[in-house]
Amino acid sequence: FFSGLTAMEKKLAEYKCNTNEAIQLKLVRFPEDLEDENTTFNPEYSHQVFGDDEVAFGYKGLKILLYYIAGNLSTLFRIEYTSKVNEKFDCVEADDVESKIREIIPPGFCTNTDDFVSLLEKEVNFKPFGMLLHTYSIHNEEAGEDITYHIYKADMTCPGFREYHERLQTFLMWFIETASFIDVDDERWNYFLVFEKYNKDGATLFATVGYMTVYNYYVYPDKTRPRVSQMLILPPFQGEGHGAQLLETVHRYYMSSPTVLDITAEDPSENYVKLRDFVLVKLCQDLLCFSPVKLMQGFSQEMVTEAQQKLKINKQHTRRVYEILRLRATNMGDAEQSRSHALDGLKLIFDSYREKKQRELAKMRRCLRPEEMTNQLNQIDLNLQREQLEESFQQLVSDYRRVLERLAQA
């Protein structure tokens, strides 16, 4: 009986597909892109749609095609497979892959290639939404020329933007681990979009590169605190510097507004923090309060005030900027200088580490009986704490150095 079961299990195992591999995404500019494997990219995550193990059951050779026209993101959705489980087994059923995808992509998509290609011909009419904030260009080695990019600010009153945004936000599911769709009827959302200009048959067209959503929180009595919610540069464009351009443009947009207090981010990822460090240091480095002389005198209220008033940067982020610039201004060959810098940095990390530990202790006090509490405390070995501190400190310094290297190349 058991050997029969394992044979059956083996057979069933052949019908499991990794959904990160099965889902094939494309941003299509030319009909030939449809056949070109180099234009295909895959999700980083699919757990929000297919569960934690990121598996679809019931198919062999499963392909979930989600192709988007590069500009307006009109969608082609098709499922292909070589065989399906319920043709041969009575007792098991294949996952309903189609309805899972339909839950996140808006209706109105194409299901066959011909319809999609005829939509592609109309793409020449697509224009970016909203107000142009910034234009920049990046040299492209492959094309051997500079490519121009535009950043726009849009909102739901722009004709066609609501539908476009519904298609755009589907990418969040595949590339942001804890993504969720936002309430677009809330007028406090701002949308910032990056487009690439490209030529096709002598006409100028626009392709979607990425975007950011920002929520404007009200701060008593008459200010707002914009909070970055989601930010995504689409994979074919990653690593080219678009994230920094977008974040800096958004910062500059809010900097010019007298009612903005400061700009924050909701649950930022490690990559986002690195990006923000770079952008904020770039903005701050020319402020008088960050001159080398002032940096060597230590972190000051003047830095906090000037960064907040001129650049809308909060105290916590200003402190990080100070540390990075202090590292740059420190002569690491000079023992006295580097020692005071190291002590400064260690103090900072130690403080934040201690705060975290105090929060954990307070939580334990609420949950544990006194004798359990003592046991827990005895287990927190002091040497281990020191090692962890040293490690976090080294990690921080290497992150800071990376920011400075990037700054030197900018």
C-alpha positions as CSV (number, residue, x, y, z in Angstrom):
1,F,0.0,0.0,0.0
2,F,2.7,2.5,1.0
3,S,4.9,1.8,-2.0
4,G,1.9,2.4,-4.2
5,L,1.3,5.7,-2.4
6,T,4.9,6.9,-2.9
7,A,4.6,6.1,-6.6
8,M,1.5,8.1,-6.7
9,E,3.2,10.9,-4.8
10,K,6.1,10.9,-7.1
11,K,3.7,11.2,-10.0
12,L,1.9,14.1,-8.4
13,A,5.3,15.8,-7.6
14,E,5.9,16.0,-11.3
15,Y,2.9,18.3,-11.5
16,K,4.3,21.0,-9.2
17,C,5.6,24.2,-10.7
18,N,7.6,27.0,-9.1
19,T,5.4,30.0,-9.8
20,N,8.4,32.4,-9.7
21,E,9.7,30.5,-12.8
22,A,6.3,29.9,-14.4
23,I,5.3,33.6,-14.4
24,Q,6.9,35.3,-17.4
25,L,6.7,39.1,-17.6
26,K,7.5,41.3,-20.5
27,L,7.4,45.0,-21.4
28,V,6.8,45.0,-25.1
29,R,7.8,47.9,-27.5
30,F,8.1,46.0,-30.8
31,P,6.2,42.9,-32.1
32,E,9.5,41.0,-32.2
33,D,9.9,41.4,-28.4
34,L,7.1,38.8,-28.0
35,E,9.5,36.0,-29.3
36,D,12.7,37.4,-27.8
37,E,13.6,35.6,-24.6
38,N,16.0,38.4,-23.6
39,T,13.0,40.7,-22.9
40,T,11.4,38.2,-20.4
41,F,11.8,38.7,-16.7
42,N,10.4,36.8,-13.7
43,P,9.0,37.7,-10.3
44,E,11.1,37.9,-7.2
45,Y,8.0,36.9,-5.1
46,S,4.7,35.2,-5.8
47,H,3.7,34.1,-2.3
48,Q,1.0,36.8,-2.1
49,V,-0.8,35.1,-5.0
50,F,0.3,31.5,-4.7
51,G,1.0,30.9,-1.0
52,D,4.2,30.7,0.9
53,D,5.7,27.8,-1.0
54,E,5.2,29.7,-4.3
55,V,4.0,26.6,-6.1
56,A,1.2,25.9,-8.5
57,F,-0.1,22.3,-8.5
58,G,-1.6,20.3,-11.4
59,Y,0.5,21.3,-14.4
60,K,3.6,20.2,-16.3
61,G,5.5,22.8,-18.2
62,L,3.4,25.6,-16.8
63,K,3.9,29.1,-18.3
64,I,1.9,32.1,-17.0
65,L,2.4,34.8,-19.6
66,L,1.8,38.4,-18.4
67,Y,3.0,40.7,-21.2
68,Y,2.6,44.5,-21.0
69,I,2.8,47.1,-23.6
70,A,5.8,49.2,-22.5
71,G,4.0,52.5,-22.2
72,N,0.3,52.2,-21.3
73,L,0.7,48.7,-19.9
74,S,-2.2,47.1,-21.8
75,T,-1.9,43.5,-20.8
76,L,-1.8,40.1,-22.5
77,F,-2.6,37.2,-20.1
78,R,-2.3,33.6,-21.2
79,I,-1.6,30.2,-19.6
80,E,0.2,27.5,-21.4
81,Y,1.2,23.9,-20.2
82,T,2.2,20.6,-21.6
83,S,-0.2,18.5,-19.5
84,K,-2.7,18.9,-16.7
85,V,-3.4,16.6,-13.8
86,N,-7.1,16.0,-14.0
87,E,-6.9,14.5,-17.4
88,K,-5.3,11.4,-15.7
89,F,-6.2,11.4,-12.0
90,D,-9.7,11.3,-10.6
91,C,-8.8,12.2,-7.0
92,V,-6.9,15.5,-7.4
93,E,-7.7,18.8,-9.0
94,A,-5.3,21.3,-10.5
95,D,-5.0,24.7,-8.9
96,D,-7.2,27.4,-10.6
97,V,-4.2,29.5,-11.7
98,E,-6.3,31.7,-13.9
99,S,-8.6,33.0,-11.2
100,K,-5.7,33.7,-8.9
101,I,-4.1,35.9,-11.5
102,R,-7.5,37.5,-12.4
103,E,-7.8,38.6,-8.8
104,I,-4.8,41.0,-9.2
105,I,-4.9,42.1,-12.8
106,P,-7.7,44.5,-13.8
107,P,-10.3,43.3,-16.4
108,G,-9.9,44.2,-20.0
109,F,-6.8,42.3,-20.8
110,C,-6.1,40.5,-24.1
111,T,-6.0,36.7,-24.2
112,N,-4.6,36.3,-27.7
113,T,-1.4,37.7,-29.3
114,D,-3.1,39.2,-32.4
115,D,-5.3,41.5,-30.3
116,F,-2.3,42.5,-28.3
117,V,-0.2,43.3,-31.4
118,S,-3.0,45.5,-32.8
119,L,-3.0,47.4,-29.5
120,L,0.7,47.8,-29.8
121,E,0.2,49.7,-33.0
122,K,-1.9,52.3,-31.2
123,E,0.9,52.8,-28.5
124,V,2.2,55.9,-30.4
125,N,-0.8,57.8,-29.0
126,F,0.2,57.1,-25.4
127,K,1.5,60.1,-23.5
128,P,2.7,60.3,-19.8
129,F,0.2,61.5,-17.2
130,G,0.4,64.7,-15.2
131,M,3.0,67.4,-14.7
132,L,6.6,67.1,-15.9
133,L,9.0,67.6,-12.9
134,H,12.4,66.5,-14.1
135,T,14.3,65.4,-17.2
136,Y,17.6,63.5,-17.1
137,S,19.6,61.3,-19.4
138,I,21.8,58.3,-18.9
139,H,24.4,57.0,-21.3
140,N,23.5,53.5,-22.5
141,E,26.5,51.4,-23.5
142,E,24.5,48.9,-25.5
143,A,22.7,51.5,-27.6
144,G,25.9,53.7,-27.7
145,E,23.8,56.9,-27.0
146,D,22.3,58.9,-24.2
147,I,18.7,57.9,-23.3
148,T,16.3,60.6,-22.0
149,Y,14.0,60.0,-19.0
150,H,11.1,62.1,-17.6
151,I,9.6,62.1,-14.1
152,Y,6.0,63.2,-13.9
153,K,3.7,63.8,-10.9
154,A,0.2,62.5,-11.6
155,D,-3.1,62.2,-9.7
156,M,-6.5,60.5,-10.2
157,T,-7.9,63.5,-12.0
158,C,-5.7,62.8,-15.1
159,P,-7.8,61.2,-17.8
160,G,-7.0,57.4,-18.1
161,F,-4.6,57.5,-15.1
162,R,-6.8,55.4,-12.8
163,E,-7.0,52.5,-15.2
164,Y,-3.3,52.8,-16.0
165,H,-2.4,52.7,-12.3
166,E,-4.5,49.6,-11.8
167,R,-2.3,47.8,-14.4
168,L,0.9,49.4,-13.0
169,Q,0.4,48.3,-9.4
170,T,0.1,44.6,-10.3
171,F,4.0,44.6,-10.5
172,L,4.1,45.3,-6.8
173,M,2.9,41.8,-6.1
174,W,5.9,40.3,-7.8
175,F,8.6,42.6,-6.6
176,I,7.7,43.9,-3.1
177,E,7.5,41.3,-0.4
178,T,4.7,42.8,1.6
179,A,2.9,44.7,-1.1
180,S,-0.7,45.8,-0.9
181,F,-2.9,47.9,-3.2
182,I,-3.7,51.4,-2.0
183,D,-7.1,53.2,-1.7
184,V,-6.9,55.4,-4.8
185,D,-10.1,57.3,-3.8
186,D,-8.1,58.9,-1.0
187,E,-7.0,62.2,-2.4
188,R,-4.0,62.5,-0.2
189,W,-2.0,60.1,-2.4
190,N,0.6,61.5,-4.8
191,Y,2.0,59.5,-7.7
192,F,5.4,60.0,-9.2
193,L,6.2,58.2,-12.5
194,V,9.4,57.6,-14.5
195,F,9.2,57.2,-18.3
196,E,11.9,56.6,-20.9
197,K,11.6,58.3,-24.3
198,Y,12.3,56.1,-27.2
199,N,11.9,56.2,-31.0
200,K,9.9,53.8,-33.1
201,D,9.5,54.3,-36.9
202,G,10.4,58.0,-36.6
203,A,7.9,58.7,-33.8
204,T,8.7,59.5,-30.1
205,L,7.1,57.0,-27.6
206,F,7.2,56.6,-23.9
207,A,7.9,53.5,-21.8
208,T,7.1,53.0,-18.1
209,V,10.3,52.7,-16.0
210,G,8.9,52.8,-12.4
211,Y,7.0,54.8,-9.9
212,M,6.5,55.9,-6.3
213,T,3.4,56.5,-4.2
214,V,3.5,59.1,-1.4
215,Y,0.8,59.7,1.2
216,N,0.4,63.2,2.7
217,Y,-0.3,62.9,6.4
218,Y,-1.8,65.8,8.2
219,V,0.3,67.3,11.0
220,Y,-1.4,69.7,13.5
221,P,-2.1,72.6,12.9
222,D,-1.2,73.3,9.3
223,K,1.5,71.0,8.0
224,T,1.8,67.8,6.1
225,R,4.3,64.9,6.4
226,P,4.6,63.1,3.1
227,R,5.4,59.4,3.6
228,V,6.8,57.3,0.9
229,S,4.7,54.2,0.7
230,Q,5.8,52.1,-2.3
231,M,8.6,52.5,-4.8
232,L,9.4,50.3,-7.7
233,I,11.8,50.5,-10.6
234,L,10.9,47.7,-13.0
235,P,13.6,45.0,-13.3
236,P,14.7,45.8,-16.9
237,F,15.7,49.3,-15.6
238,Q,17.2,48.4,-12.2
239,G,20.8,49.3,-11.4
240,E,20.9,52.3,-13.7
241,G,20.3,55.1,-11.1
242,H,16.6,55.7,-11.7
243,G,15.7,55.2,-8.0
244,A,18.1,57.9,-6.9
245,Q,16.7,60.3,-9.6
246,L,13.2,59.6,-8.6
247,L,13.8,60.0,-4.8
248,E,15.7,63.2,-5.3
249,T,13.0,64.6,-7.6
250,V,10.3,63.8,-5.1
251,H,12.4,65.4,-2.3
252,R,12.9,68.5,-4.3
253,Y,9.2,68.7,-5.1
254,Y,8.2,68.7,-1.4
255,M,11.1,70.9,-0.4
256,S,9.6,73.8,-2.3
257,S,6.4,73.5,-0.3
258,P,6.2,75.7,2.9
259,T,3.5,73.4,4.4
260,V,5.7,70.3,4.4
261,L,7.3,69.4,7.7
262,D,9.6,66.5,6.6
263,I,9.5,63.4,4.4
264,T,9.5,59.9,5.9
265,A,9.0,56.4,4.6
266,E,6.7,53.6,5.6
267,D,8.6,50.4,6.6
268,P,11.6,51.0,4.4
269,S,13.6,48.1,3.0
270,E,17.4,47.9,3.3
271,N,17.8,48.9,-0.3
272,Y,15.6,51.9,0.2
273,V,17.6,53.0,3.2
274,K,20.8,52.8,1.2
275,L,19.2,54.8,-1.6
276,R,17.9,57.4,0.8
277,D,21.3,57.7,2.5
278,F,22.9,58.5,-0.8
279,V,20.2,61.0,-1.9
280,L,20.1,62.9,1.4
281,V,23.9,63.1,1.7
282,K,24.0,64.4,-1.8
283,L,21.4,67.1,-0.9
284,C,23.0,68.0,2.4
285,Q,26.7,68.0,1.6
286,D,26.6,71.7,0.4
287,L,24.8,73.1,3.5
288,L,27.0,75.3,5.6
289,C,26.3,73.4,8.8
290,F,27.9,70.3,7.2
291,S,31.2,72.0,6.4
292,P,34.3,70.0,7.5
293,V,35.0,72.3,10.4
294,K,31.4,72.0,11.7
295,L,31.5,68.3,11.2
296,M,34.5,67.9,13.4
297,Q,32.7,69.8,16.2
298,G,30.1,67.0,16.4
299,F,26.4,66.7,15.7
300,S,24.5,69.9,16.4
301,Q,21.1,71.4,16.6
302,E,22.1,73.7,13.8
303,M,22.3,70.7,11.5
304,V,18.9,69.5,12.6
305,T,17.3,72.9,12.0
306,E,18.9,73.6,8.7
307,A,18.3,70.1,7.2
308,Q,14.6,70.3,8.3
309,Q,13.9,73.8,7.1
310,K,15.8,73.7,3.8
311,L,15.5,70.0,2.8
312,K,12.6,68.7,4.9
313,I,14.8,66.0,6.5
314,N,13.9,64.8,10.0
315,K,16.3,64.6,12.9
316,Q,17.0,60.9,12.7
317,H,18.0,61.0,9.0
318,T,20.0,64.2,9.6
319,R,22.0,62.3,12.2
320,R,22.8,59.5,9.6
321,V,23.9,62.2,7.1
322,Y,26.1,63.8,9.7
323,E,27.8,60.4,10.4
324,I,28.4,59.7,6.7
325,L,29.8,63.2,6.0
326,R,31.8,63.0,9.2
327,L,33.4,59.7,8.0
328,R,34.3,61.4,4.8
329,A,35.9,64.4,6.6
330,T,37.8,62.2,9.0
331,N,41.4,61.5,8.3
332,M,41.5,57.8,9.1
333,G,45.3,57.9,9.1
334,D,45.1,60.4,12.0
335,A,44.7,58.2,15.1
336,E,43.1,61.0,17.3
337,Q,40.6,62.0,14.6
338,S,39.5,58.4,13.7
339,R,39.3,57.5,17.3
340,S,36.9,60.3,18.1
341,H,34.9,59.4,15.0
342,A,34.7,55.7,16.0
343,L,33.7,56.6,19.5
344,D,31.0,58.9,18.1
345,G,29.7,56.1,15.9
346,L,29.8,53.5,18.5
347,K,27.9,55.7,21.0
348,L,25.2,56.1,18.4
349,I,24.8,52.4,17.7
350,F,25.1,51.6,21.3
351,D,22.3,54.0,22.1
352,S,20.0,52.6,19.5
353,Y,20.9,49.0,20.5
354,R,20.3,49.8,24.1
355,E,16.9,51.3,23.3
356,K,15.9,48.2,21.4
357,K,17.0,46.0,24.3
358,Q,15.1,48.2,26.7
359,R,12.0,47.8,24.6
360,E,12.5,44.0,24.6
361,L,12.9,44.0,28.4
362,A,9.8,46.1,28.9
363,K,7.9,43.6,26.7
364,M,9.3,40.7,28.8
365,R,8.3,42.4,32.0
366,R,4.7,42.5,30.8
367,C,4.7,38.9,29.7
368,L,7.0,36.9,32.1
369,R,6.9,36.0,35.8
370,P,9.8,37.4,37.9
371,E,11.7,34.1,38.0
372,E,11.4,33.6,34.3
373,M,12.6,37.2,33.8
374,T,15.7,36.5,35.8
375,N,16.5,33.4,33.8
376,Q,16.1,35.4,30.6
377,L,18.4,38.2,31.8
378,N,21.1,35.7,32.8
379,Q,21.1,34.3,29.3
380,I,21.9,37.6,27.7
381,D,25.6,37.3,27.8
382,L,27.5,40.5,28.0
383,N,30.4,39.5,25.6
384,L,27.8,38.5,23.0
385,Q,26.3,41.9,23.3
386,R,29.7,43.5,22.7
387,E,30.3,41.3,19.7
388,Q,27.0,42.1,18.2
389,L,27.6,45.8,18.8
390,E,31.0,45.6,17.1
391,E,29.5,43.7,14.2
392,S,26.7,46.2,13.7
393,F,29.2,49.0,13.9
394,Q,31.4,47.5,11.2
395,Q,28.4,46.8,9.0
396,L,27.3,50.5,9.4
397,V,30.7,51.8,8.5
398,S,30.8,49.7,5.3
399,D,27.3,50.8,4.3
400,Y,28.5,54.4,4.8
401,R,31.6,53.9,2.8
402,R,29.5,52.5,-0.1
403,V,27.4,55.7,0.0
404,L,30.6,57.8,-0.2
405,E,31.9,55.8,-3.1
406,R,28.7,56.3,-5.0
407,L,28.8,60.0,-4.2
408,A,32.4,60.3,-5.5
409,Q,31.2,58.8,-8.8
410,A,28.0,60.9,-9.1
